[in-house]
Amino acid sequence: MNEEELVFSSVDISQRYRTEYDENGNYVRDYPDGYDLYQSLTVTSSDIDKVEMVSRDITKLIESGIEFASYSPEYYCTTLDEVKLDLIEKATDNARQRIDILVDGTGCRRGELLTASLGVFQITATNSGSGEYTYDGAFDTRSRYKTATVTVRLNYAAE
C-alpha cells in the first residue's frame, strides 16, 4: 500500500476506570486505571486484490498484540458515470428493437416518438436477482462483482 491509499483518523482518547469494592462487595469508588486510544484506518485503492488481502491478513496484527476491529471491504464502481451512459444507450436501443418486433407482428410500423422516460439505476450484486431492486434505486457496496440495470420506457405512435 502506498501513503495515498491510507487515511488515518485522529486519535480518540477515553479514560478507563476500575471499580473498587469492599470485602462485603459494596461499592467503594471508581478510580482512573489508564486510557484507551482508538484510531481508524481507511484503505482506498483501485487494486481490489490488494485490499482483500489486507482485510484478510488482519489476524497478523491481532497475533502481535494489537487490538484491531476489521470490517468487510466496500466495493464501488469508479466508472459509474460512463456505465450509466452506456446503459442508457443500450436500454434505449433494446426498447426500440422490442417496439419494432411488436409493430412488425401487427402489420403496423413505428411512428414518431411521443415520450421517453428513464427509471432509476440499480447496482446490485451479480446474480442477486430483482429482489434486490428498490423503488429509489439500489447501490450495492458489499459485492465485488456487480450488475447495473436501468429501465427505459419509450412510447411511439403506431402507423
PyRosetta script that sets phi, psi and omega in degrees:
from pyrosetta import init, pose_from_sequence

init()
pose = pose_from_sequence("MNEEELVFSSVDISQRYRTEYDENGNYVRDYPDGYDLYQSLTVTSSDIDKVEMVSRDITKLIESGIEFASYSPEYYCTTLDEVKLDLIEKATDNARQRIDILVDGTGCRRGELLTASLGVFQITATNSGSGEYTYDGAFDTRSRYKTATVTVRLNYAAE")
pose.set_psi(1, 139.8)
pose.set_omega(1, 173.9)
pose.set_phi(2, -100.6)
pose.set_psi(2, 167.6)
pose.set_omega(2, -173.3)
pose.set_phi(3, -61.3)
pose.set_psi(3, -31.3)
pose.set_omega(3, -179.6)
pose.set_phi(4, -67.1)
pose.set_psi(4, -21.4)
pose.set_omega(4, -178.4)
pose.set_phi(5, -88.8)
pose.set_psi(5, -6.7)
pose.set_omega(5, -176.4)
pose.set_phi(6, -114.8)
pose.set_psi(6, 131.9)
pose.set_omega(6, 176.1)
pose.set_phi(7, -128.6)
pose.set_psi(7, 117.0)
pose.set_omega(7, 177.8)
pose.set_phi(8, -96.9)
pose.set_psi(8, 135.0)
pose.set_omega(8, 175.8)
pose.set_phi(9, -80.6)
pose.set_psi(9, 170.4)
pose.set_omega(9, 173.3)
pose.set_phi(10, -69.5)
pose.set_psi(10, 159.8)
pose.set_omega(10, -177.0)
pose.set_phi(11, -83.6)
pose.set_psi(11, 128.7)
pose.set_omega(11, 173.1)
pose.set_phi(12, -95.8)
pose.set_psi(12, 131.9)
pose.set_omega(12, -178.1)
pose.set_phi(13, -121.2)
pose.set_psi(13, 132.3)
pose.set_omega(13, 173.9)
pose.set_phi(14, -134.9)
pose.set_psi(14, 142.7)
pose.set_omega(14, -179.2)
pose.set_phi(15, -80.4)
pose.set_psi(15, 140.2)
pose.set_omega(15, 178.4)
pose.set_phi(16, -100.4)
pose.set_psi(16, 142.5)
pose.set_omega(16, 179.8)
pose.set_phi(17, -123.6)
pose.set_psi(17, 150.8)
pose.set_omega(17, 174.1)
pose.set_phi(18, -118.3)
pose.set_psi(18, 138.5)
pose.set_omega(18, -179.6)
pose.set_phi(19, -95.3)
pose.set_psi(19, 135.9)
pose.set_omega(19, 179.1)
pose.set_phi(20, -108.9)
pose.set_psi(20, 135.8)
pose.set_omega(20, 178.2)
pose.set_phi(21, -122.5)
pose.set_psi(21, 151.5)
pose.set_omega(21, 176.1)
pose.set_phi(22, -82.2)
pose.set_psi(22, -178.4)
pose.set_omega(22, -176.3)
pose.set_phi(23, -64.7)
pose.set_psi(23, -16.1)
pose.set_omega(23, 177.0)
pose.set_phi(24, -95.2)
pose.set_psi(24, 2.4)
pose.set_omega(24, 179.2)
pose.set_phi(25, 86.2)
pose.set_psi(25, 10.7)
pose.set_omega(25, 179.3)
pose.set_phi(26, -85.4)
pose.set_psi(26, 143.6)
pose.set_omega(26, 178.7)
pose.set_phi(27, -62.0)
pose.set_psi(27, 133.6)
pose.set_omega(27, 176.0)
pose.set_phi(28, -109.1)
pose.set_psi(28, -56.2)
pose.set_omega(28, -178.9)
pose.set_phi(29, -171.7)
pose.set_psi(29, 165.4)
pose.set_omega(29, 169.5)
pose.set_phi(30, -106.4)
pose.set_psi(30, 137.9)
pose.set_omega(30, 177.1)
pose.set_phi(31, -133.6)
pose.set_psi(31, 149.5)
pose.set_omega(31, -179.0)
pose.set_phi(32, -59.3)
pose.set_psi(32, 137.9)
pose.set_omega(32, -176.6)
pose.set_phi(33, -133.8)
pose.set_psi(33, 20.0)
pose.set_omega(33, 178.4)
pose.set_phi(34, 127.5)
pose.set_psi(34, -168.4)
pose.set_omega(34, -177.9)
pose.set_phi(35, -133.3)
pose.set_psi(35, 148.8)
pose.set_omega(35, 171.4)
pose.set_phi(36, -109.9)
pose.set_psi(36, 131.0)
pose.set_omega(36, 177.9)
pose.set_phi(37, -115.9)
pose.set_psi(37, 134.7)
pose.set_omega(37, -179.2)
pose.set_phi(38, -126.7)
pose.set_psi(38, 139.5)
pose.set_omega(38, 175.3)
pose.set_phi(39, -148.4)
pose.set_psi(39, 137.5)
pose.set_omega(39, 178.6)
pose.set_phi(40, -103.6)
pose.set_psi(40, 153.9)
pose.set_omega(40, 178.7)
pose.set_phi(41, -129.5)
pose.set_psi(41, 126.8)
pose.set_omega(41, 176.7)
pose.set_phi(42, -112.8)
pose.set_psi(42, 129.2)
pose.set_omega(42, 177.8)
pose.set_phi(43, -106.6)
pose.set_psi(43, 122.2)
pose.set_omega(43, 177.7)
pose.set_phi(44, -124.2)
pose.set_psi(44, 118.8)
pose.set_omega(44, -176.7)
pose.set_phi(45, -152.8)
pose.set_psi(45, 149.8)
pose.set_omega(45, 173.7)
pose.set_phi(46, -85.6)
pose.set_psi(46, -7.2)
pose.set_omega(46, 176.6)
pose.set_phi(47, -87.2)
pose.set_psi(47, 86.8)
pose.set_omega(47, -173.2)
pose.set_phi(48, -62.4)
pose.set_psi(48, -38.2)
pose.set_omega(48, 179.5)
pose.set_phi(49, -60.6)
pose.set_psi(49, -40.5)
pose.set_omega(49, -180.0)
pose.set_phi(50, -65.9)
pose.set_psi(50, -42.6)
pose.set_omega(50, 179.8)
pose.set_phi(51, -63.2)
pose.set_psi(51, -43.4)
pose.set_omega(51, 178.3)
pose.set_phi(52, -63.1)
pose.set_psi(52, -39.1)
pose.set_omega(52, 178.7)
pose.set_phi(53, -63.4)
pose.set_psi(53, -44.9)
pose.set_omega(53, 179.4)
pose.set_phi(54, -62.1)
pose.set_psi(54, -43.2)
pose.set_omega(54, -178.2)
pose.set_phi(55, -65.4)
pose.set_psi(55, -26.5)
pose.set_omega(55, 179.2)
pose.set_phi(56, -87.6)
pose.set_psi(56, -23.6)
pose.set_omega(56, -177.0)
pose.set_phi(57, -90.5)
pose.set_psi(57, 15.9)
pose.set_omega(57, 179.2)
pose.set_phi(58, -63.4)
pose.set_psi(58, -26.5)
pose.set_omega(58, -178.0)
pose.set_phi(59, -59.2)
pose.set_psi(59, -29.0)
pose.set_omega(59, 178.2)
pose.set_phi(60, -63.8)
pose.set_psi(60, -37.8)
pose.set_omega(60, 177.2)
pose.set_phi(61, -67.1)
pose.set_psi(61, -42.5)
pose.set_omega(61, -179.9)
pose.set_phi(62, -63.0)
pose.set_psi(62, -42.6)
pose.set_omega(62, 178.5)
pose.set_phi(63, -63.4)
pose.set_psi(63, -27.3)
pose.set_omega(63, 179.5)
pose.set_phi(64, -85.3)
pose.set_psi(64, 3.0)
pose.set_omega(64, 175.5)
pose.set_phi(65, 99.1)
pose.set_psi(65, 2.3)
pose.set_omega(65, 178.8)
pose.set_phi(66, -90.4)
pose.set_psi(66, 122.2)
pose.set_omega(66, 175.7)
pose.set_phi(67, -74.6)
pose.set_psi(67, 131.5)
pose.set_omega(67, -172.6)
pose.set_phi(68, -147.1)
pose.set_psi(68, 132.9)
pose.set_omega(68, 173.2)
pose.set_phi(69, -110.6)
pose.set_psi(69, 130.0)
pose.set_omega(69, -177.6)
pose.set_phi(70, -119.6)
pose.set_psi(70, 142.1)
pose.set_omega(70, 177.8)
pose.set_phi(71, -115.1)
pose.set_psi(71, 158.3)
pose.set_omega(71, 178.8)
pose.set_phi(72, -62.0)
pose.set_psi(72, 144.6)
pose.set_omega(72, 177.0)
pose.set_phi(73, -63.4)
pose.set_psi(73, 153.0)
pose.set_omega(73, 172.8)
pose.set_phi(74, -111.6)
pose.set_psi(74, 138.8)
pose.set_omega(74, -176.6)
pose.set_phi(75, -116.6)
pose.set_psi(75, 126.7)
pose.set_omega(75, 179.8)
pose.set_phi(76, -119.5)
pose.set_psi(76, 146.6)
pose.set_omega(76, 175.1)
pose.set_phi(77, -85.2)
pose.set_psi(77, 109.5)
pose.set_omega(77, -175.7)
pose.set_phi(78, -81.2)
pose.set_psi(78, -8.4)
pose.set_omega(78, 179.2)
pose.set_phi(79, -111.7)
pose.set_psi(79, 30.0)
pose.set_omega(79, -172.7)
pose.set_phi(80, -59.7)
pose.set_psi(80, -38.5)
pose.set_omega(80, 179.7)
pose.set_phi(81, -60.6)
pose.set_psi(81, -43.9)
pose.set_omega(81, 178.2)
pose.set_phi(82, -68.3)
pose.set_psi(82, -38.7)
pose.set_omega(82, 179.3)
pose.set_phi(83, -61.9)
pose.set_psi(83, -42.2)
pose.set_omega(83, 179.9)
pose.set_phi(84, -61.0)
pose.set_psi(84, -45.1)
pose.set_omega(84, 179.7)
pose.set_phi(85, -62.5)
pose.set_psi(85, -43.3)
pose.set_omega(85, 179.1)
pose.set_phi(86, -64.3)
pose.set_psi(86, -41.6)
pose.set_omega(86, 178.8)
pose.set_phi(87, -62.7)
pose.set_psi(87, -43.8)
pose.set_omega(87, 179.6)
pose.set_phi(88, -60.7)
pose.set_psi(88, -44.9)
pose.set_omega(88, -179.9)
pose.set_phi(89, -61.5)
pose.set_psi(89, -47.3)
pose.set_omega(89, -178.0)
pose.set_phi(90, -69.3)
pose.set_psi(90, -40.0)
pose.set_omega(90, -179.8)
pose.set_phi(91, -67.3)
pose.set_psi(91, -36.9)
pose.set_omega(91, 177.9)
pose.set_phi(92, -66.0)
pose.set_psi(92, -44.3)
pose.set_omega(92, 178.3)
pose.set_phi(93, -62.8)
pose.set_psi(93, -41.4)
pose.set_omega(93, 179.0)
pose.set_phi(94, -64.5)
pose.set_psi(94, -42.1)
pose.set_omega(94, 178.7)
pose.set_phi(95, -62.9)
pose.set_psi(95, -42.5)
pose.set_omega(95, 179.5)
pose.set_phi(96, -63.6)
pose.set_psi(96, -41.5)
pose.set_omega(96, 177.9)
pose.set_phi(97, -62.9)
pose.set_psi(97, -41.5)
pose.set_omega(97, 179.3)
pose.set_phi(98, -65.7)
pose.set_psi(98, -37.7)
pose.set_omega(98, 177.2)
pose.set_phi(99, -64.1)
pose.set_psi(99, -43.0)
pose.set_omega(99, 179.3)
pose.set_phi(100, -61.3)
pose.set_psi(100, -38.9)
pose.set_omega(100, 177.5)
pose.set_phi(101, -64.7)
pose.set_psi(101, -42.6)
pose.set_omega(101, 179.4)
pose.set_phi(102, -62.6)
pose.set_psi(102, -48.5)
pose.set_omega(102, -176.8)
pose.set_phi(103, -71.0)
pose.set_psi(103, -32.0)
pose.set_omega(103, 177.0)
pose.set_phi(104, -61.5)
pose.set_psi(104, -36.1)
pose.set_omega(104, -179.8)
pose.set_phi(105, -72.4)
pose.set_psi(105, -15.3)
pose.set_omega(105, -178.8)
pose.set_phi(106, -104.3)
pose.set_psi(106, -6.4)
pose.set_omega(106, -178.1)
pose.set_phi(107, 84.8)
pose.set_psi(107, 3.9)
pose.set_omega(107, 177.1)
pose.set_phi(108, -95.2)
pose.set_psi(108, -177.1)
pose.set_omega(108, 171.1)
pose.set_phi(109, -136.0)
pose.set_psi(109, 158.1)
pose.set_omega(109, -178.2)
pose.set_phi(110, -70.4)
pose.set_psi(110, 129.8)
pose.set_omega(110, 176.8)
pose.set_phi(111, -95.0)
pose.set_psi(111, -149.7)
pose.set_omega(111, -177.3)
pose.set_phi(112, -77.1)
pose.set_psi(112, 152.8)
pose.set_omega(112, 178.2)
pose.set_phi(113, -71.1)
pose.set_psi(113, 125.3)
pose.set_omega(113, -179.5)
pose.set_phi(114, -93.5)
pose.set_psi(114, -48.6)
pose.set_omega(114, 178.6)
pose.set_phi(115, -146.6)
pose.set_psi(115, 156.6)
pose.set_omega(115, 174.7)
pose.set_phi(116, -141.7)
pose.set_psi(116, 138.3)
pose.set_omega(116, 177.2)
pose.set_phi(117, -140.2)
pose.set_psi(117, 154.9)
pose.set_omega(117, -176.6)
pose.set_phi(118, -120.2)
pose.set_psi(118, 129.6)
pose.set_omega(118, 176.9)
pose.set_phi(119, -83.2)
pose.set_psi(119, -173.7)
pose.set_omega(119, 179.4)
pose.set_phi(120, -80.0)
pose.set_psi(120, 155.4)
pose.set_omega(120, 177.0)
pose.set_phi(121, -83.2)
pose.set_psi(121, 139.2)
pose.set_omega(121, 178.1)
pose.set_phi(122, -119.4)
pose.set_psi(122, 114.8)
pose.set_omega(122, 176.4)
pose.set_phi(123, -110.1)
pose.set_psi(123, 107.4)
pose.set_omega(123, -174.5)
pose.set_phi(124, -125.6)
pose.set_psi(124, 167.1)
pose.set_omega(124, 175.0)
pose.set_phi(125, -65.5)
pose.set_psi(125, 139.7)
pose.set_omega(125, 178.6)
pose.set_phi(126, -55.6)
pose.set_psi(126, 136.3)
pose.set_omega(126, -179.8)
pose.set_phi(127, 65.0)
pose.set_psi(127, 22.7)
pose.set_omega(127, -179.2)
pose.set_phi(128, -84.4)
pose.set_psi(128, -20.4)
pose.set_omega(128, 179.9)
pose.set_phi(129, 86.5)
pose.set_psi(129, 168.7)
pose.set_omega(129, -175.8)
pose.set_phi(130, -74.9)
pose.set_psi(130, -7.6)
pose.set_omega(130, 177.0)
pose.set_phi(131, -63.2)
pose.set_psi(131, -18.2)
pose.set_omega(131, 178.8)
pose.set_phi(132, -84.6)
pose.set_psi(132, -11.2)
pose.set_omega(132, -177.8)
pose.set_phi(133, -69.4)
pose.set_psi(133, 146.9)
pose.set_omega(133, 176.5)
pose.set_phi(134, -128.1)
pose.set_psi(134, 161.4)
pose.set_omega(134, -177.7)
pose.set_phi(135, -58.3)
pose.set_psi(135, -39.2)
pose.set_omega(135, -177.6)
pose.set_phi(136, -100.3)
pose.set_psi(136, 14.2)
pose.set_omega(136, 177.5)
pose.set_phi(137, 98.2)
pose.set_psi(137, 146.9)
pose.set_omega(137, 178.7)
pose.set_phi(138, -109.0)
pose.set_psi(138, 147.8)
pose.set_omega(138, 178.0)
pose.set_phi(139, -142.5)
pose.set_psi(139, 85.9)
pose.set_omega(139, -177.0)
pose.set_phi(140, -71.6)
pose.set_psi(140, 131.2)
pose.set_omega(140, 173.9)
pose.set_phi(141, -119.5)
pose.set_psi(141, -3.1)
pose.set_omega(141, -177.3)
pose.set_phi(142, -80.9)
pose.set_psi(142, -30.2)
pose.set_omega(142, -171.3)
pose.set_phi(143, -101.8)
pose.set_psi(143, 140.3)
pose.set_omega(143, 177.7)
pose.set_phi(144, -70.1)
pose.set_psi(144, -40.8)
pose.set_omega(144, -178.0)
pose.set_phi(145, -102.5)
pose.set_psi(145, 132.1)
pose.set_omega(145, -171.6)
pose.set_phi(146, -128.8)
pose.set_psi(146, 158.8)
pose.set_omega(146, 171.9)
pose.set_phi(147, -123.1)
pose.set_psi(147, 132.7)
pose.set_omega(147, 179.0)
pose.set_phi(148, -113.1)
pose.set_psi(148, 133.3)
pose.set_omega(148, 178.0)
pose.set_phi(149, -137.5)
pose.set_psi(149, 155.7)
pose.set_omega(149, 173.6)
pose.set_phi(150, -150.6)
pose.set_psi(150, 149.1)
pose.set_omega(150, 178.1)
pose.set_phi(151, -105.8)
pose.set_psi(151, 130.8)
pose.set_omega(151, 175.5)
pose.set_phi(152, -114.3)
pose.set_psi(152, 132.1)
pose.set_omega(152, 177.3)
pose.set_phi(153, -116.4)
pose.set_psi(153, 121.9)
pose.set_omega(153, 178.4)
pose.set_phi(154, -118.2)
pose.set_psi(154, 130.5)
pose.set_omega(154, 175.9)
pose.set_phi(155, -115.8)
pose.set_psi(155, 119.6)
pose.set_omega(155, -179.8)
pose.set_phi(156, -113.6)
pose.set_psi(156, 155.2)
pose.set_omega(156, 169.2)
pose.set_phi(157, -79.6)
pose.set_psi(157, 144.6)
pose.set_omega(157, 176.5)
pose.set_phi(158, -101.1)
pose.set_psi(158, 137.8)
pose.set_omega(158, 179.9)
pose.set_phi(159, -120.8)
pose.dump_pdb("model.pdb")
